[in-house]
Amino acid sequence: MTRLLDPPRRPAASSEAPSPALRTARRKAVLHWIAVHSLGVAAALFFVLPFVFVVLTSLMSDQQALTRDLTPNTWEWENYKRVFDTPGFLTWWRNTLLYAGVGTVLTVLSSVPVAYALAKFRFRGRRLSLMLVISMMMLPPQVVIIPMYLFWAKQMDLSGTLWPLIIPMAFGDAFSIFLLRQFLLTIPDEYLDAAKVDGCGELRTLIKVVLPMAKPGIAAIALFQFFAAWNDYFGPQIYASENPAAWTLSYGLESFKGAHHTDWNLTMAATVLVMAPVIAVFFFAQKAFVEGVTLTGVKG
């Protein structure tokens, strides 16, 4: 005769209620989660909603763009083609790419050696040189615009072109030098000493050792310079306003808006085309950009 086994007994449920301290801690945790995520969602909407409004307006018809409608009745993708067909728009694109691309390359090539010297070399006057770089960051460009314009326009006869804005970038940028110098301070000197023991000179050490380790910092200053040149309105207005063939997108967009001040759909379409490359560049390079920015203030 088989003996029936008794089913396993479940442990008796605890009749003790959570303590008041535990309930208070749980309530605080829930409220903290709601507060943090609510602020994050609100901040995201604060930045995203204007861009969504611009995109939706750019896809409306001429008549609907003047109404209070928030979404297009018909998706007018033809608006972007009409913007591209505007005389001079592709020229503005080419000039902006030349200004931002060449200027960024020149800024990086000229700022890296200076930042490396200020971060790793020990020489008399190093602190004074760093103070001069920082003081140049505090100097508004409007202060020196008159003597600079007289030099480039009267002496060098480059008025009506973008070269007065591009050529100075070959001599370094104070903000880029300071930012990259702060990043290079995080690289241990032992790596440089090991390279010199192996027979590397200063230039080879910079190229073979420092540059590969400084990619995040270089990416950060490159993106900062690219964005600044792409969105620059003041410089092209001073030097290139008299020559429409040298206009950039930022300055040309103002002219486009004046010519189509009632066509809000076309104005918004042109705005989207101007913003899209910057957003795409940041989207693909955001990891290196954020890493470069967060590591620049580790040492002083």
Secondary structure by P-SEA (a helix, b strand, c coil): cccccccccccccccccccaaaaaaaaaaaaaaaaaaaaaaaaaaaacaaaaaaaaaaaccccccccccccccccccaaaaaaaaccaaaaaaaaaaaaaaaaaaaaaaaaaaaaaaaccccccaaaaaaaaaaaaaacccccaaaaaaaaaaccccccccccccccccccccaaaaaaaaaaaaaccaaaaaaaaaacccaaaaaaccccccaaaaaaaaaaaaaaaaaacccccccccccccccccaaaaaaaaaaaaccaaaaaaaaaaaaaaaaaaaaaacaaaaaaaaaaccccc
